[in-house]
Amino acid sequence: MQLTAKQQRVLATLQQAGSPLSAYALLDRLRDTGFSAPVQVYRALERLAEQGLVHRLESLNAYVSCCHSGGCRHGLKAFAICDNCGHVDEFADNSLERYLGCWMKDNAFSLRSSTIELHGNCAACVEPQ
């Protein structure tokens, strides 16, 4: 599916941001490019998320671009979020995904979506002990 011009602008802004952005922060950055209302940003974000190109970080109420070229292909989305500098790392862990798969099977749980958010300090922010 091809992206609209507005979706491309939202995605490019997130990719260049270097940190998570709220929809309103995106709107502020995109006002000069034809965005005038929050609903325009939310629509673009919704479509980008459906395609796995952006992710919503629930705990921050903000969005980041997917670090995988071409969008997410794995089911489990996990993020390490630095509470000090705001840096976000997206990662996939096959053993964690297998463990959760076994748990869901053992407990007859049908997963609709999953996002794991880990909060702490990144390596650059950890103080020497």
Phi, psi and omega in degrees: 000132179278149179272145173287168179299320181291320177297319178298320179295317178298313180298314180298320179296317177295319180296325182275343187295319182080357177205164180298146178232140173284166178299324180288326175293321175298314179302316179301320181285339187253002183303323182284356182248019175105000177270131181230350183218148179304326183299328178295319179291315181298320178298315179297316180297320180299314180293320179295322178293319178301327180271359179075020182268338175225160179229144175265128174265105186302315186293338179256351187050050184215171184236150174226154175281151179291139181276351180269128179296134181084002178096168183292135176241355180257152184284318182274125177252127181227142183224136171256119186245122178279121180285347181270304185256349178086002180297140180235129173247129174263137180212159176236138180230112183297322182291322176294319179296320177294316180300312180296324176299317177296317180299315180298319179296313181296332184252011180048047181256129179258113184280130176265316177201161179210135173215125178253129178240120178256127179250140179175215179239136178287170182301324181290336183260350180288129179281141176300140183267000000 
